[in-house]
Amino acid sequence: MKLETAEEVRKFLVLCLKTRTITKLAKVLPGWLSDQLDPHAPHLAELRETAARLDREAERAHRAYAKALGVWIAADAEPPRPAVSSCMCGYPDDEGAHHPTDGAPCYMAERAGQ
């Protein structure tokens, strides 16, 4: 199909609007039809290119957001464990570290000093 004039392109697009909205048509407009439209409406070609570029940028932003969200969820789902280090008394507990939680002196350190 040859759409050589602006009027022919318009009439064809009006036919396309019988089955879809203008918003849907703008999203699904095939390349061969855009090629017919561009010479008659270069400003629309420029806007289409801008929209396509912004869609690509938005897709990259959505992927970055999803990745960051996944990292955040994974970090929140499994809280970080404290680094394993021996108590200064030199006697680690069953998990490999001795950390009195009540602020009391280390009973192991007291024994070590005897």
Protein Blocks (a to p, Z undefined) as FASTA:
>chain_A
ZZfbfklmmmmmmmmmmmbcfklmmmmocfklmmmmmmmmmmlmmmmmmmmmmmmmmmmm
mmmmmmmmmmmmmmmmmccdddddddfkopacfkopacdfklpacfklmmmmZZ
